[in-house]
Each structure stands twice: as C-alpha cells, then as structure tokens.
Amino acid sequence: MDQIAYVNGSFVPLAEAKVSILDRGFLFADGIYEVAAVLDGRLVDNASHLARLKRSVGEISLALPETLERIAEIQKELVARNQLVNGMVYLEVTRGADKVRDFAFPKGIAPTLIMFTTVKDIVNAPSAKTGIGVMTVPDLRWTRRDIKSVALLAQVLAKQAAAEAGAGEAWMIEDGKVTEGGSSSAFILTRDDVLVTRQNGSEILPGCTRKAVVALAEERQLRVEERAFSVEEALAAKEAFITSATLFVQPVISIDGKMIANGKPGPMTNRLREIYVDFARATAV
Ligand code: PLP
C-alpha cells in the first residue's frame, strides 16, 4: 500500500507530496513541527502536543491554517488512511511560499501544513531493554529552544557525531550543565533517589513526555527536582534516562563511554517506562 501524506488540504501518495522551493520552511527554517506517537492506532498525549504547537506558532507570530480541532481530525484521518498501528505522526507548519525570497513576513500568503506518518514499534524497541550510550557535545543552538522550530541543524550535527561514535543520543552541554538530548529530555536519578531534570525555560524544549513523566513520578511520591545537572553528577547517579514522544522512557547506561552505575538500565527507569506505557495506552485518543 502506498503511504499517504497530507499537504495543504489534500491526502496524496507520499511520492506526490510536494511543496514549493520558495517555501519559507525550506528557505529560512521558518516553521514549527510536532511529533505525536501512535499506539494501537491512537494518538498519545496529543492534547499536550497541540498545546505546544499553539504556543510555538504564537511565539513566532505564525497563524495556523486550521483550528487545533481540525488538525487533530486530519492527524486521525491520516493514521486511518495509512492503517497505522504503531508509530508516529509528524506535522509541520511553515509561513508558506512567497513569490520571492524576502526575510520579512510575506503578506496574504497561506501557511503550509504537511503531515506524514512513520511506522515504529515504540513499546518493543530493543534499545529500551539494552539502554543506550550518550555522547556529550557543546550546545550550539539559538537561545529560544522552547520553540519547536524546524531549525534543527545543531541537533543534526550533534546526533550525527553521536551516531559516528556509536552512541544512541547526544547530550548537549552549556555552561558545564546538560541542557537536553538532541531530540529528547534528559533525566538522572541521584543516589538519594531524587529524579532530576532541567527546569523548563528558553534553554530547552518543554518536552511533552518529560511533563507527563514528572507528573506520573510525583503522583507516586517520587521526589522530583527541576534543575540543571552536570555530566559529573550524571556519572555519579544511580540511573539516567531520556524521554521523547517516539522513545517514551529510554534508559541511558553510559556517557562518553563511561558507565553509569553498573552500566545496565536501572529499575526505576524500567518502572517509569512501564508507568508511561500504561498512561499512554490509557489516555491515547
Ligand atoms: N528536546 C528536544 C530538543 C526535542 O527535539 C524533543 C523531541 O523531539 C524533546 C526534547 C522531547 O520532547 P517530546 O517529549 O515532546 O517529544
């Protein structure tokens, strides 16, 4: 079956899904994206992703071409048309295609809205059992990382460097502290059983999975501290993990080749993963 994508009001075969070379997403990375997981054919924590989409487009004065309710309907229709059981829906909105390349916002130009789906068995991903190593890199990004912008070159380079070193993710470092993963939020569990993850602010993307995991942990009386941590603190921790929409909770077992604790996924990480999977199943729509 041909994969179906969505482009500006039409469902089309992926190979025919095209936008203009003058699209501002292409020319200026002038756009916002979101990724929501699909579990058993239903969208996970999508209200949280759509709320972040609304906030991100607002921060760059980009008007959505559809209401959030209509966007959710399109996401669901795309999942159904692709008969997607487990995977993700990617969506991107850009400031559209003008007739010229001009930095200033174009007038009277409709935004571009595209979506496509990808198959991924997130729950049974082998790396959730083995854990991954991370590699540290300097955080070279702009200072509005709270906006889910498609300007991802720094993360492309960071994740490529990590992949070449055999690591599963890059941890970006600024002023001696971990900001976040290349496409994930970073957590550690200290020797005193405190779950630590950097506080939201312009230094990091407010992860939807991070938010849910913090709430689920607090509901279970786990102590959570939202603050920055260093690589040294992470190496001295009991456990570490990352979260994202397409990984859920993913154990981290080493940093730059140095093992965390015994170099195996920690019990609290495994437990939080189970709790998150239960939450995802129970709340997916
Ligand atoms: N941080 C960055 C830089 C990301 O790109 C992502 C996801 O792509 C995340 C964190 C995790 O966010 P979420 O849990 O909403 O997927």
Boltz pocket constraint, residues with backbone or C-beta under 6 A from the ligand:
constraints:
  - pocket:
      binder: B
      contacts: [[A, 35], [A, 180], [A, 181], [A, 182], [A, 183], [A, 184], [A, 185], [A, 205], [A, 206], [A, 207], [A, 208], [A, 209], [A, 210], [A, 243], [A, 244], [A, 245], [A, 246]]
      max_distance: 6.0
